Amino acid sequence: MRLLLKLRNPFGSSLSIASLSLQRFSSTLTYVAEDKKAEASESFVHPSAIVHPNAVIGRGVSIGPFCTVGSSARLGNGCELYPGSHISGNSELGERCILMTGAVVGDDFPGRTVIGCNNIIGHHAVVGIKCQDLKYKSGDECFLDIGDNNDIREHTSIHRSSMSSDQTVIGDNNLIMGSCHIAHDCKIGNNNIFANNTLLAGHVVVEDYVHTAGAIVVHQFCSVGSFSFIGGGSVVSQDVPKYVMVAGERAELRGLNLEGLRRRGFTVTEINSLRMAYRKIFMPIDAKSNGFEERLAEVEQHEDLSRIPAVCSMVRSIRDSLAESRRGICKFRHWSGS
């Protein structure tokens, strides 16, 4: 009846009543929206979780059952700790990081573990714990620094550095599949894909856009160049130059990583130039005609190849690996036209 009255008297007092009711309803909606926003910004801690009162917890953090958060831990906004995950020591998670069930981050020994934003630490992965190096001295500070947008899958282990003067570093946008191991003082770049059971010993350097197949081992102090590929089951005991593919029980050069280069947007001109340079360096018609150094110099001085940045980068990668302090490059098989 009241509604009919309002319709019959659109310019009367009923309009004021309707306007007032609408204002109150709008105010109620505003209050509800603000309450929901406040609830979303609040952190949830399950009653069975143990969170030290000195820990710094951001907004919208969710800490599940049976988790532990240490006194020096810092959790950024929107982090999620699934049941049975733990963060301890001087460790920091950036915004929107996820610790899956059983994941462990940090350790109660001197040093620091810093993890950027949007990282996933998989089920029962162990990240930022004490290294497995006998030269580590008790009480020395050790460090691990991980960038953003990394997917670190189940049962992976990543260790802090072996001394305070160094650190283990992992960049951005890496996919590190199950049961991988990244030892102390490794330096990992960006956009790499490590298949299951990729094992990196201490002080290994992996540049950008490297792809490893499963069950590979890289010897300590080796370097793996950008855009390279390591075949499954390989044992890498010397450096892998940029753009190449290696495989074998003692990994040998098996040509360029052509498919990887195409997928990463290398032009036809760049790929053809790299192929020509690779043949001149590693596939001479007569292996006795020129030494390896002469073949490198020939490519460096070639009128056309010397103008291609990718070729210059590959040659520089090879020369760097031949420096006195380095391990040299993986072996290659001489090819004969006879």
C-alpha positions as CSV (number, residue, x, y, z in Angstrom):
1,M,0.0,0.0,0.0
2,R,2.8,2.4,0.8
3,L,4.4,1.7,-2.6
4,L,1.1,2.5,-4.3
5,L,0.9,5.7,-2.4
6,K,4.3,6.7,-3.6
7,L,3.4,6.1,-7.1
8,R,0.2,8.1,-6.8
9,N,1.9,11.1,-5.2
10,P,5.3,11.4,-7.0
11,F,5.8,15.0,-6.0
12,G,4.5,14.7,-2.4
13,S,6.1,13.8,0.9
14,S,6.4,10.1,-0.1
15,L,9.2,11.1,-2.4
16,S,11.2,12.5,0.5
17,I,10.6,9.3,2.4
18,A,11.7,7.2,-0.6
19,S,14.9,9.3,-1.0
20,L,15.7,9.0,2.6
21,S,15.2,5.2,2.4
22,L,17.4,5.0,-0.6
23,Q,20.2,7.0,1.1
24,R,20.0,4.7,4.1
25,F,20.2,1.6,1.8
26,S,23.2,3.1,-0.1
27,S,24.9,3.8,3.2
28,T,24.3,0.2,4.3
29,L,25.8,-1.1,1.1
30,T,28.9,1.1,1.6
31,Y,29.3,-0.2,5.2
32,V,29.0,-3.8,4.0
33,A,31.5,-3.2,1.2
34,E,34.0,-1.6,3.7
35,D,33.5,-4.5,6.1
36,K,34.2,-7.0,3.4
37,K,37.3,-5.1,2.4
38,A,38.5,-5.0,6.0
39,E,37.9,-8.7,6.3
40,A,39.9,-9.4,3.2
41,S,42.8,-7.3,4.5
42,E,42.9,-9.2,7.8
43,S,45.1,-12.2,8.1
44,F,43.9,-15.6,9.1
45,V,45.9,-17.8,11.4
46,H,44.6,-21.3,12.2
47,P,44.4,-22.0,16.0
48,S,46.9,-24.9,15.6
49,A,49.6,-22.8,13.9
50,I,52.5,-21.4,16.0
51,V,53.3,-17.8,15.0
52,H,55.9,-15.9,17.1
53,P,54.6,-12.5,18.3
54,N,57.6,-10.8,16.9
55,A,57.0,-12.1,13.3
56,V,55.8,-9.4,10.8
57,I,52.7,-10.5,9.1
58,G,51.2,-8.5,6.1
59,R,47.6,-8.0,5.2
60,G,45.5,-10.9,3.8
61,V,47.9,-13.6,4.9
62,S,46.6,-17.1,5.4
63,I,48.4,-19.4,7.8
64,G,47.0,-23.0,7.8
65,P,47.0,-25.7,10.4
66,F,50.3,-26.9,12.1
67,C,52.4,-24.2,10.4
68,T,55.2,-22.4,12.3
69,V,56.4,-18.8,11.7
70,G,59.7,-17.8,13.5
71,S,60.4,-14.6,15.4
72,S,62.5,-13.0,12.6
73,A,60.2,-14.0,9.7
74,R,58.5,-11.4,7.5
75,L,55.5,-12.4,5.4
76,G,54.3,-10.0,2.7
77,N,50.7,-9.2,1.8
78,G,48.6,-12.0,0.5
79,C,51.0,-14.9,1.4
80,E,49.5,-18.3,1.9
81,L,51.0,-21.0,4.1
82,Y,49.4,-24.4,3.5
83,P,49.2,-27.0,6.3
84,G,52.5,-28.1,7.8
85,S,54.7,-25.5,6.1
86,H,57.3,-23.6,8.1
87,I,59.3,-20.4,7.8
88,S,62.1,-19.7,10.3
89,G,65.3,-17.7,10.8
90,N,65.9,-14.3,9.3
91,S,63.6,-15.0,6.3
92,E,61.4,-12.8,4.2
93,L,58.6,-13.6,1.8
94,G,57.4,-11.0,-0.7
95,E,53.8,-10.4,-1.6
96,R,51.5,-13.3,-2.7
97,C,54.0,-16.1,-2.1
98,I,52.7,-19.6,-1.5
99,L,54.2,-22.3,0.7
100,M,52.7,-25.7,-0.2
101,T,52.2,-28.5,2.4
102,G,55.5,-29.4,4.1
103,A,57.5,-26.6,2.5
104,V,60.4,-25.2,4.7
105,V,61.9,-21.8,4.2
106,G,64.9,-20.5,6.2
107,D,66.9,-21.9,9.0
108,D,67.9,-20.7,12.5
109,F,71.5,-20.0,11.7
110,P,73.2,-16.7,10.9
111,G,72.4,-15.1,7.5
112,R,69.3,-14.3,5.6
113,T,66.8,-15.7,3.1
114,V,65.0,-13.2,0.9
115,I,62.3,-14.4,-1.5
116,G,60.5,-11.9,-3.9
117,C,56.9,-11.8,-4.9
118,N,54.6,-14.3,-6.6
119,N,56.8,-17.3,-5.8
120,I,55.5,-20.9,-5.2
121,I,57.5,-23.2,-2.9
122,G,56.3,-26.7,-3.6
123,H,55.3,-29.6,-1.4
124,H,58.1,-30.5,1.0
125,A,60.6,-28.3,-0.8
126,V,63.5,-27.0,1.4
127,V,64.7,-23.5,0.6
128,G,67.3,-21.4,2.4
129,I,68.9,-23.9,4.7
130,K,72.5,-24.6,5.7
131,C,74.8,-25.6,2.8
132,Q,76.4,-29.0,2.4
133,D,80.0,-27.7,2.2
134,L,82.8,-28.6,4.6
135,K,84.4,-25.2,4.2
136,Y,81.4,-23.7,6.0
137,K,82.4,-22.3,9.4
138,S,79.9,-22.5,12.2
139,G,78.5,-19.0,13.0
140,D,79.4,-17.5,9.6
141,E,76.6,-15.7,7.9
142,C,75.1,-17.2,4.7
143,F,72.6,-15.7,2.2
144,L,70.0,-16.7,-0.4
145,D,68.3,-14.2,-2.7
146,I,65.4,-15.3,-4.9
147,G,63.6,-13.0,-7.3
148,D,59.9,-12.9,-8.5
149,N,57.5,-15.3,-10.2
150,N,59.4,-18.5,-9.7
151,D,57.7,-21.9,-9.5
152,I,59.8,-24.2,-7.3
153,R,58.3,-27.6,-7.3
154,E,58.0,-30.5,-4.8
155,H,61.1,-31.9,-2.9
156,T,63.5,-29.3,-4.4
157,S,66.4,-28.2,-2.2
158,I,68.0,-24.8,-2.5
159,H,70.9,-23.9,-0.1
160,R,72.3,-20.6,1.2
161,S,75.9,-19.6,0.4
162,S,78.9,-21.2,2.1
163,M,80.4,-18.0,3.4
164,S,79.4,-14.4,4.2
165,S,81.3,-13.0,1.2
166,D,79.1,-14.8,-1.3
167,Q,75.4,-15.6,-1.8
168,T,73.2,-18.0,-3.7
169,V,71.1,-16.1,-6.2
170,I,68.1,-17.1,-8.3
171,G,66.5,-14.6,-10.7
172,D,62.9,-14.3,-12.0
173,N,60.4,-16.5,-13.9
174,N,62.2,-19.8,-13.4
175,L,60.5,-23.2,-13.4
176,I,62.4,-25.5,-11.2
177,M,60.7,-28.9,-11.3
178,G,60.5,-31.7,-8.7
179,S,63.5,-33.0,-6.8
180,C,66.0,-30.5,-8.2
181,H,69.0,-29.4,-6.2
182,I,70.7,-26.0,-6.3
183,A,73.7,-26.0,-4.1
184,H,75.6,-23.2,-2.3
185,D,76.8,-20.1,-4.1
186,C,75.0,-20.9,-7.4
187,K,74.0,-18.0,-9.6
188,I,70.8,-18.7,-11.6
189,G,69.5,-16.1,-14.1
190,N,66.0,-15.6,-15.5
191,N,63.5,-17.7,-17.5
192,N,65.2,-21.0,-17.1
193,I,63.5,-24.4,-17.1
194,F,65.1,-27.2,-15.0
195,A,63.4,-30.6,-15.5
196,N,63.1,-33.1,-12.7
197,N,66.3,-34.1,-10.9
198,T,68.5,-31.4,-12.3
199,L,71.4,-31.3,-9.8
200,L,73.7,-28.3,-9.6
201,A,76.8,-28.5,-7.5
202,G,78.3,-25.5,-5.7
203,H,79.3,-22.2,-7.5
204,V,77.5,-23.2,-10.8
205,V,76.5,-20.3,-13.0
206,V,73.4,-20.7,-15.2
207,E,72.5,-17.7,-17.4
208,D,69.1,-17.0,-19.0
209,Y,66.7,-19.2,-21.0
210,V,68.5,-22.4,-20.3
211,H,66.5,-25.6,-20.6
212,T,67.7,-28.9,-19.0
213,A,66.2,-32.3,-19.5
214,G,65.7,-34.7,-16.6
215,A,68.4,-36.3,-14.4
216,I,71.3,-34.1,-15.3
217,V,74.3,-33.2,-13.1
218,V,76.5,-30.1,-13.4
219,H,80.0,-30.1,-11.8
220,Q,80.9,-27.4,-9.4
221,F,82.3,-24.1,-10.9
222,C,80.8,-24.9,-14.3
223,S,79.0,-22.2,-16.3
224,V,76.0,-22.8,-18.6
225,G,75.4,-20.2,-21.2
226,S,72.1,-18.6,-22.2
227,F,69.7,-20.3,-24.6
228,S,71.5,-23.6,-24.3
229,F,70.0,-27.1,-23.8
230,I,71.3,-30.0,-21.7
231,G,70.1,-33.5,-22.8
232,G,68.6,-36.0,-20.3
233,G,71.0,-38.0,-18.1
234,S,74.0,-35.8,-19.0
235,V,77.0,-35.2,-16.7
236,V,78.3,-31.7,-17.4
237,S,81.9,-31.4,-16.2
238,Q,82.9,-28.3,-18.3
239,D,81.3,-25.1,-19.4
240,V,78.4,-25.1,-21.9
241,P,78.7,-22.1,-24.3
242,K,75.8,-20.0,-25.3
243,Y,73.2,-21.2,-27.8
244,V,74.5,-24.8,-28.0
245,M,73.1,-28.3,-27.1
246,V,75.1,-30.8,-25.1
247,A,74.4,-34.4,-24.1
248,G,76.1,-37.5,-23.0
249,E,77.5,-39.3,-19.9
250,R,80.3,-36.8,-20.2
251,A,78.5,-34.1,-22.0
252,E,79.7,-33.2,-25.5
253,L,78.6,-30.5,-27.9
254,R,75.8,-31.8,-30.2
255,G,75.2,-28.7,-32.3
256,L,73.1,-25.5,-31.8
257,N,69.9,-25.4,-29.8
258,L,68.0,-24.6,-32.9
259,E,64.5,-25.3,-31.7
260,G,65.2,-23.2,-28.6
261,L,66.5,-20.3,-30.6
262,R,63.4,-20.4,-32.9
263,R,61.1,-20.4,-29.9
264,R,62.8,-17.4,-28.4
265,G,62.4,-15.3,-31.5
266,F,65.9,-15.4,-33.1
267,T,65.7,-14.4,-36.7
268,V,66.6,-16.6,-39.7
269,T,69.6,-14.4,-40.3
270,E,70.9,-14.8,-36.7
271,I,70.3,-18.6,-36.7
272,N,72.0,-19.1,-40.1
273,S,75.0,-16.9,-39.0
274,L,75.3,-19.0,-35.7
275,R,75.2,-22.2,-37.8
276,M,78.0,-21.0,-40.0
277,A,80.1,-19.8,-37.1
278,Y,79.5,-23.2,-35.3
279,R,80.7,-25.1,-38.3
280,K,83.8,-23.0,-38.7
281,I,84.7,-23.4,-35.0
282,F,83.7,-27.0,-34.2
283,M,83.3,-28.8,-37.6
284,P,86.4,-28.0,-39.7
285,I,86.8,-30.1,-42.9
286,D,90.3,-30.9,-41.9
287,A,90.9,-30.9,-38.2
288,K,94.6,-30.5,-38.7
289,S,94.5,-27.5,-40.9
290,N,94.0,-24.9,-38.2
291,G,94.1,-24.9,-34.5
292,F,91.1,-24.1,-32.3
293,E,92.4,-20.6,-31.5
294,E,92.9,-19.9,-35.2
295,R,89.3,-20.9,-36.0
296,L,88.0,-18.7,-33.3
297,A,90.0,-15.8,-34.6
298,E,88.7,-16.5,-38.2
299,V,85.1,-16.1,-37.0
300,E,85.9,-13.0,-35.1
301,Q,87.5,-11.4,-38.2
302,H,84.9,-12.7,-40.7
303,E,83.5,-9.8,-42.7
304,D,79.8,-10.9,-42.2
305,L,79.8,-13.0,-39.0
306,S,81.6,-10.3,-37.0
307,R,78.7,-8.0,-37.5
308,I,76.1,-10.4,-35.9
309,P,75.8,-9.7,-32.2
310,A,74.7,-13.3,-31.4
311,V,77.8,-14.7,-33.1
312,C,80.0,-12.3,-31.1
313,S,78.2,-13.3,-27.9
314,M,78.9,-17.0,-28.6
315,V,82.5,-16.4,-29.4
316,R,82.9,-14.3,-26.2
317,S,81.2,-17.1,-24.2
318,I,83.8,-19.6,-25.5
319,R,86.7,-17.4,-24.9
320,D,85.6,-16.7,-21.3
321,S,85.3,-20.4,-20.6
322,L,88.9,-20.9,-21.8
323,A,90.3,-18.4,-19.3
324,E,92.8,-19.8,-16.8
325,S,90.4,-19.8,-13.9
326,R,87.7,-21.6,-15.8
327,R,87.1,-25.3,-16.6
328,G,87.1,-25.0,-20.4
329,I,84.2,-26.0,-22.7
330,C,82.5,-29.4,-23.2
331,K,84.3,-31.7,-25.6
332,F,83.3,-31.7,-29.3
333,R,83.9,-34.3,-32.0
334,H,86.0,-33.5,-35.0
335,W,84.2,-34.0,-38.2
336,S,85.9,-35.0,-41.4
337,G,84.5,-34.7,-44.9
338,S,86.3,-37.8,-46.1
